């Protein structure tokens, strides 16, 4: 092996290592991950593709903790299969992604239910596009609650997904993409309260007024960018949907306000439900949402006050309170309707999120086993990307530093190894040269 070849080889190895380390940095563009769906949605990169069956007989199994990708036709139901034990509560969130160019009506959407082997519906949920009339990802969650009278036994259950179509002639036919992410929650190790807390602080706090920090949003649940308490800003274009994740522990309350900045132009008009802010719980179940009408001047709205996160909230009659039933990542999803472009231009438009997390965390309930995926009902997951000050670039550096090494240090180490190796190779070659 010649000295020149050895040096070139080591240089190639070091450059490759440097590029690999650089790749660890989060992207700082419009999304932390590229969106590969027609509607601009970033599906989980490890999603397993499955085909929904037209009947229960051919239903393919779903494993909790695994994310799936499928399609939904414009007519007919699609079935999937779950095998559950008696004490397990199951949640099956289904996100439907229509093509970006599709035309939809306010009442179009999807319906998701779970049925037992006898065709009894355990629970169902639906999601609609609403007054914004904008094709965007919508999520509904089928549920089998082991604590309810129906569907308590162990055995085979079926997830049923169906389009909800208004019958309007303007609705674009064709299939939609689906992302399915089943989760299971174990029973408690000992009995707890069976009624929801009656007293909690329902007053709306003053929105935060600190200096804003830039934070681009993800393009799907799997690429949601983490937010801590603070004021966060980004840009959004008509038709775009941004995803953020806020860690909320047991006993804590989440408050969120969204501001849409002025258009900055001379255009006049009004867009109904131009901006939508939706909140989803750790199993992607809908919690609350607000919409803003827009006339080109700045607008603001807040989610309704939410109770502190508690296991017993599942016994509340209110769907909003019922959904705040476990700790974990709560998702703030922002969508700007495509109709905004027709009146006020392509943007981008400034969006500000004011996020507040109050309350002292507690230990939460004592589960008899582990959730699947493990740790989903807690905030012990990596908070290395959390940012209380600075920019997206600062966050990227912090995320890498949280892994035990910084980019500059990593590159210096690589270059150091390269230099040291090259010098040793040179020394060996010099020592082998015959003396004159």
Number of C-alpha atoms within 10 A of each C-alpha: 5 9 13 11 10 14 18 13 12 16 19 13 14 19 16 13 16 18 12 11 18 15 10 14 18 18 15 16 13 19 21 20 22 18 18 13 17 15 23 21 30 22 26 20 12 11 15 13 14 16 16 24 16 14 14 18 10 13 19 15 17 20 15 21 15 15 20 21 20 18 17 22 15 15 13 11 18 23 22 23 23 21 13 19 14 14 17 21 20 25 21 25 23 29 27 27 25 27 20 18 13 17 16 25 22 16 17 21 26 22 20 25 23 28 23 21 12 9 11 12 20 21 16 18 18 21 22 22 18 17 16 25 20 27 26 28 29 18 25 24 28 27 25 26 20 22 16 10 9 15 22 19 15 14 13 15 25 26 28 24 27 19 23 16 18 14 10 12 10 11 14 15 14 12 16 21 20 23 25 25 23 24 24 24 23 19 20 15 11 9 9 11 10 13 13 17 16 8 7 10 11 12 9 13 12 9 17 16 9 10 10 19 19 16 27 25 29 26 29 26 22 18 23 24 23 24 25 19 20 21 25 24 19 18 19 22 19 22 22 23 24 26 24 24 25 24 23 27 28 24 19 19 23 23 20 25 20 27 19 24 17 16 21 12 11 7 12 11 11 15 21 16 21 24 27 21 24 17 22 21 23 23 23 24 23 25 20 19 17 17 23 20 16 22 19 21 12 14 16 17 15 18 19 18 18 23 23 28 26 24 24 19 25 21 18 18 11 10 14 20 23 21 25 29 23 27 25 23 25 26 26 27 23 24 25 27 24 24 20 28 16 11 15 23 16 16 15 14 19 16 21 20 27 21 20 19 18 15 14 11 15 12 9 16 17 13 13 13 13 14 20 18 15 13 13 21 24 18 16 11 12 11 14 16 21 18 22 15 15 12 16 19 15 12 21 22 19 20 22 20 15 14 11 9 14 18 18 12 11 17 18 13 14 19 17 13 15 18 15 11 16 19 13 11 17 15 11 12 12 11 10 9 8 6 6 3
